């Protein structure tokens, strides 16, 4: 009969396997360990083998499930980000400082500049240019936070 | 499976990347069903190496997922496995592949073909 200390070592290693694996193979794995120890195999090498096996099992089966969850979360994130990003891309703060765009025949609907600031921008006023750049920087910060 | 893994006989060597433990297990199961401990003992007998139990279970799970072996109803705490028809085909293809490599290797070493 293998020593209880050896078996405790093996059982500790077996506890590293996922629950599903343990419920299927756990009893037999403990029995095999017991037989191998009886045959003279060191308990620590059996425990090590089970530890490596548990790591491989978790690497093989775990990430697949997690991958599905991650893909779902990514889709949700893309969906939830899509609306604000679309709004941001349609707004004109990045182009507000551009004289070319401010003179276009079809001004962007979401231009946050006040008419006075826009007029000052057209006039090339440096303060107005800085003010016009401010929303762009804010937008960058917001983008980085995502 | 990639085309380069297809052998000349039209079979596929699906075991090429499955690892040595998988080949040893399929070889052991080729003459009848066995449970884990019997597999370890049999492989030790014909290959001279003792599979670690963690390696054994990893290979058994992989082979079962590939459909090359199947679990039989458990006997007490022991779970016997047997090779499937697909497993026989895969093992045969792999052994053919090994045999070709072995023949070439022996010829090139001046040992003569098998």
Boltz contact constraints between the chains, C-beta under 6 A:
constraints:
  - contact:
      token1: [A, 25]
      token2: [B, 57]
      max_distance: 6.0
  - contact:
      token1: [A, 27]
      token2: [B, 77]
      max_distance: 6.0
  - contact:
      token1: [A, 28]
      token2: [B, 36]
      max_distance: 6.0
  - contact:
      token1: [A, 28]
      token2: [B, 77]
      max_distance: 6.0
  - contact:
      token1: [A, 28]
      token2: [B, 78]
      max_distance: 6.0
  - contact:
      token1: [A, 28]
      token2: [B, 79]
      max_distance: 6.0
  - contact:
      token1: [A, 31]
      token2: [B, 77]
      max_distance: 6.0
  - contact:
      token1: [A, 32]
      token2: [B, 36]
      max_distance: 6.0
  - contact:
      token1: [A, 32]
      token2: [B, 37]
      max_distance: 6.0
  - contact:
      token1: [A, 32]
      token2: [B, 53]
      max_distance: 6.0
  - contact:
      token1: [A, 35]
      token2: [B, 37]
      max_distance: 6.0
  - contact:
      token1: [A, 49]
      token2: [B, 52]
      max_distance: 6.0
  - contact:
      token1: [A, 49]
      token2: [B, 53]
      max_distance: 6.0
  - contact:
      token1: [A, 49]
      token2: [B, 54]
      max_distance: 6.0
  - contact:
      token1: [A, 50]
      token2: [B, 54]
      max_distance: 6.0
  - contact:
      token1: [A, 52]
      token2: [B, 54]
      max_distance: 6.0
  - contact:
      token1: [A, 53]
      token2: [B, 54]
      max_distance: 6.0
  - contact:
      token1: [A, 53]
      token2: [B, 57]
      max_distance: 6.0
  - contact:
      token1: [A, 53]
      token2: [B, 58]
      max_distance: 6.0
  - contact:
      token1: [A, 56]
      token2: [B, 58]
      max_distance: 6.0
